[in-house]
Amino acid sequence: MTTTATSITRTINVTEVGPVGLTVEVRGDGQPFLVLHGGAGPQSVAAFADLLAEQGFRVLAPIHPGFGGSPRPAKLDSVAALAALYHGLLDDLGLEAVTVIGNSVGGWVAAEMAVLSSPRISRLVLLDAVGIEPEGHHVADVSGLSVPEIQALSFHDPTSFRVDPTALPDAQKAVLAGNAAALAIYAGSPAMADPTLLDRLGRISIPTLVLWGDSDRIVEPAYGRAYAAAIPRAEFQVLPATGHMPQMETPGLVLEAIRDWGLSPHKGSVTA
């Protein structure tokens, strides 16, 4: 079964930023999921969003402003601002009991959203998230690396995901360059972290599942364990034969882990 994504646009007023135009891909029906992509761009979560929708969830996958060729207001320049933007989106759409899933920088955004304790968010799933600075662990510095080198760090087996950037049309090259520029602004590349976040994770009060690829060489599993340890009652699970983007490489394992955690992939019902 396949799902059809509908693109919607919203203008969200963000404090100290102003109005922000936002494009959101919406799929399926049922309990809402907000799926936040990382630096790899919106296409890195598209197939997983389809998979969730096919299981009976309503999936919202926004494009971070500045990614995918979209405009980014100059004042929207941090992960905290993105978190505020998506809180505003949930308010604008009137959504309740939302599960937020984020990968990499999207996981950082999701964690910031959970720290703010929105009553609209009921659960949090972090997939190889960045954003913290645990002692002895850090995010790999990929600045200056070639695309194949980054892919080797990002996937257990990069064979199926290799892209030759020189073979892309100029328009796509421009989109990728825009993605990289936006990522650097939001995440403070190459640091990819907020030194205050680790301590603030203790404010998260909703059920949290932290999933990590055992072959992730961007942020190794020990970094993920530190993430989970900082969140009260968070559950941590390592996914075998998986790199930095589980939703791309082993989406079935991610879905199974979410189901075993207590979210049923059948019309969005939640088990106790």
C-alpha positions as CSV (number, residue, x, y, z in Angstrom):
1,M,0.0,0.0,0.0
2,T,1.2,3.5,-0.8
3,T,0.3,6.8,0.7
4,T,-0.1,10.2,-0.9
5,A,1.5,13.2,0.7
6,T,-0.4,16.5,0.6
7,S,1.7,19.6,0.9
8,I,0.3,22.4,3.1
9,T,1.7,25.8,3.9
10,R,1.3,27.7,7.1
11,T,2.5,31.1,8.4
12,I,3.6,30.8,12.0
13,N,4.4,33.8,14.2
14,V,7.5,33.0,16.2
15,T,8.5,35.3,19.1
16,E,11.5,37.5,18.3
17,V,11.5,36.1,14.7
18,G,8.2,37.2,13.3
19,P,6.1,35.4,10.6
20,V,7.6,32.3,9.2
21,G,6.3,30.5,6.1
22,L,6.4,26.7,6.6
23,T,5.7,23.9,4.2
24,V,4.5,20.6,5.7
25,E,4.0,17.2,4.0
26,V,1.0,15.5,5.5
27,R,0.2,11.8,5.1
28,G,-2.4,9.4,6.5
29,D,-4.9,9.7,9.3
30,G,-5.0,8.8,13.0
31,Q,-2.8,9.7,16.0
32,P,-0.5,12.5,14.9
33,F,3.3,12.1,14.5
34,L,5.6,15.1,13.8
35,V,8.7,13.8,12.0
36,L,11.7,16.2,11.9
37,H,14.5,15.6,9.4
38,G,18.2,16.2,10.0
39,G,20.9,17.8,7.8
40,A,20.3,15.2,5.1
41,G,17.1,17.1,4.2
42,P,13.4,16.3,3.9
43,Q,14.0,13.4,1.6
44,S,15.7,11.5,4.4
45,V,12.4,11.1,6.3
46,A,10.0,10.8,3.3
47,A,9.9,7.0,3.0
48,F,9.7,6.6,6.7
49,A,6.8,9.0,6.9
50,D,5.1,6.9,4.2
51,L,5.7,3.8,6.3
52,L,4.1,5.4,9.4
53,A,1.1,6.6,7.4
54,E,0.6,3.1,6.0
55,Q,0.3,1.8,9.6
56,G,-2.5,4.1,10.4
57,F,-0.9,7.3,11.7
58,R,-1.3,10.9,10.6
59,V,2.3,12.1,9.8
60,L,3.4,15.6,9.5
61,A,6.9,16.1,8.0
62,P,7.8,19.8,7.8
63,I,10.7,21.2,5.8
64,H,13.0,23.3,7.9
65,P,13.1,26.8,6.4
66,G,16.2,27.0,4.3
67,F,16.1,23.4,3.3
68,G,14.7,22.0,0.0
69,G,15.0,25.4,-1.6
70,S,12.7,27.1,0.8
71,P,13.3,30.6,2.2
72,R,14.6,31.1,5.7
73,P,14.0,34.4,7.6
74,A,17.3,35.8,8.9
75,K,16.1,35.8,12.5
76,L,15.3,32.1,12.4
77,D,18.8,31.1,13.1
78,S,18.9,28.5,15.9
79,V,17.6,25.1,16.9
80,A,15.7,26.8,19.7
81,A,13.9,29.0,17.1
82,L,13.0,25.9,15.1
83,A,11.6,24.3,18.3
84,A,9.5,27.4,18.9
85,L,8.3,27.3,15.2
86,Y,7.1,23.7,15.6
87,H,5.4,24.4,18.8
88,G,3.6,27.2,17.0
89,L,2.7,24.7,14.2
90,L,1.1,22.3,16.7
91,D,-0.9,25.2,18.1
92,D,-1.9,26.4,14.7
93,L,-3.2,22.9,13.7
94,G,-4.8,22.3,17.1
95,L,-3.1,18.9,17.5
96,E,-3.1,16.9,20.7
97,A,-1.2,13.8,21.9
98,V,1.5,14.3,19.3
99,T,4.5,11.9,19.1
100,V,7.6,13.8,18.0
101,I,10.3,11.9,16.1
102,G,13.5,13.5,15.2
103,N,16.7,12.3,13.5
104,S,20.1,13.9,13.9
105,V,19.6,17.7,14.1
106,G,15.9,17.0,13.9
107,G,16.3,15.0,17.1
108,W,17.9,18.0,18.7
109,V,14.9,20.1,17.7
110,A,12.6,17.4,19.1
111,A,14.5,17.4,22.4
112,E,14.3,21.2,22.7
113,M,10.5,20.9,22.1
114,A,10.2,18.3,24.8
115,V,12.2,20.5,27.2
116,L,9.6,23.2,26.8
117,S,6.9,20.8,28.1
118,S,4.2,21.5,25.5
119,P,0.9,19.9,26.6
120,R,0.4,19.0,22.9
121,I,3.3,16.5,22.9
122,S,2.8,13.1,24.5
123,R,5.9,11.1,23.5
124,L,9.4,11.6,22.1
125,V,11.5,9.4,19.9
126,L,15.1,10.4,19.2
127,L,16.9,8.8,16.3
128,D,20.7,9.3,16.6
129,A,20.1,12.9,17.8
130,V,22.9,15.5,18.1
131,G,22.9,18.6,20.3
132,I,24.6,17.6,23.6
133,E,28.2,17.8,24.8
134,P,28.7,14.7,27.0
135,E,32.1,14.4,28.6
136,G,34.4,12.3,26.4
137,H,32.0,12.2,23.4
138,H,31.4,14.5,20.5
139,V,29.8,14.8,17.1
140,A,32.2,14.0,14.3
141,D,33.4,17.0,12.4
142,V,32.4,16.4,8.8
143,S,33.4,19.8,7.5
144,G,35.8,19.4,4.6
145,L,34.9,15.8,4.0
146,S,33.7,14.6,0.6
147,V,30.1,13.3,0.2
148,P,31.4,9.6,0.0
149,E,33.3,10.1,3.2
150,I,30.3,11.5,5.0
151,Q,28.2,8.6,3.7
152,A,30.7,6.1,5.0
153,L,30.3,7.6,8.5
154,S,26.5,7.8,8.2
155,F,25.6,4.3,7.1
156,H,26.3,0.7,8.1
157,D,26.4,-0.1,4.4
158,P,26.4,3.0,2.2
159,T,26.2,1.0,-1.0
160,S,22.5,1.7,-1.6
161,F,22.7,5.3,-0.6
162,R,25.7,6.5,-2.6
163,V,25.2,9.7,-4.5
164,D,27.6,11.3,-6.9
165,P,27.1,15.1,-6.4
166,T,29.0,15.9,-9.6
167,A,26.3,14.1,-11.6
168,L,23.4,16.1,-10.1
169,P,21.7,18.8,-12.1
170,D,22.6,22.4,-11.2
171,A,19.2,23.0,-9.5
172,Q,19.7,20.0,-7.2
173,K,23.3,21.1,-6.4
174,A,21.9,24.5,-5.4
175,V,19.3,22.8,-3.1
176,L,22.1,20.8,-1.4
177,A,24.2,23.9,-1.0
178,G,21.2,25.7,0.6
179,N,20.7,22.7,2.9
180,A,24.3,22.8,4.1
181,A,24.1,26.6,4.7
182,A,20.9,26.3,6.7
183,L,22.3,23.4,8.7
184,A,25.5,25.4,9.6
185,I,23.3,28.4,10.8
186,Y,20.9,26.3,12.9
187,A,23.4,23.9,14.4
188,G,26.5,26.0,14.7
189,S,28.5,23.6,12.5
190,P,30.9,22.0,13.2
191,A,30.0,22.0,16.9
192,M,26.5,20.7,16.3
193,A,25.7,21.1,20.0
194,D,24.4,23.4,22.7
195,P,26.5,23.1,25.9
196,T,23.4,23.8,28.0
197,L,21.2,21.1,26.6
198,L,22.5,18.1,28.5
199,D,21.5,19.6,31.8
200,R,18.2,20.8,30.5
201,L,17.2,17.3,29.3
202,G,16.3,16.5,32.9
203,R,13.1,18.7,32.5
204,I,11.6,16.2,30.0
205,S,8.7,14.5,31.6
206,I,7.1,12.6,28.7
207,P,7.9,9.0,27.7
208,T,11.0,9.0,25.6
209,L,12.6,6.4,23.4
210,V,16.2,6.8,22.2
211,L,17.2,4.7,19.3
212,W,20.8,4.5,18.0
213,G,22.5,2.8,15.1
214,D,25.3,0.5,16.2
215,S,27.4,1.6,13.2
216,D,26.8,5.3,13.6
217,R,30.2,7.0,13.3
218,I,28.8,10.6,13.3
219,V,27.6,10.1,16.9
220,E,28.6,6.8,18.4
221,P,26.2,4.7,20.6
222,A,28.0,5.9,23.8
223,Y,26.9,9.4,22.9
224,G,23.3,8.1,22.6
225,R,23.5,6.4,26.0
226,A,24.5,9.7,27.5
227,Y,21.5,11.3,25.8
228,A,19.1,8.7,27.2
229,A,20.7,8.8,30.7
230,A,20.1,12.5,31.0
231,I,16.3,12.1,30.3
232,P,14.2,10.8,33.2
233,R,13.0,7.3,32.5
234,A,14.1,7.3,28.9
235,E,14.5,3.9,27.2
236,F,17.6,3.3,25.1
237,Q,18.0,0.7,22.3
238,V,20.8,0.0,19.9
239,L,19.7,-1.0,16.4
240,P,22.0,-3.6,14.7
241,A,23.5,-3.0,11.2
242,T,22.4,0.6,11.3
243,G,24.1,3.9,10.9
244,H,23.2,7.5,11.6
245,M,19.9,7.5,9.8
246,P,17.9,4.5,11.0
247,Q,14.7,5.7,9.4
248,M,16.4,5.3,6.0
249,E,18.6,2.2,6.6
250,T,16.5,0.0,8.9
251,P,13.0,1.6,9.0
252,G,11.4,-1.7,9.9
253,L,13.6,-1.9,13.0
254,V,12.5,1.6,14.0
255,L,8.9,0.8,13.5
256,E,9.2,-2.5,15.5
257,A,10.9,-0.6,18.4
258,I,8.2,2.0,18.4
259,R,5.5,-0.7,18.5
260,D,7.2,-2.7,21.3
261,W,7.6,0.6,23.3
262,G,3.8,0.9,23.4
263,L,2.6,2.7,20.3
264,S,0.5,0.4,18.2
265,P,0.8,0.9,14.4
266,H,-3.0,0.3,14.0
267,K,-5.1,3.4,13.7
268,G,-2.9,5.2,16.2
269,S,-4.0,3.4,19.3
270,V,-1.8,3.6,22.3
271,T,-1.2,0.8,24.7
272,A,-0.6,1.3,28.4
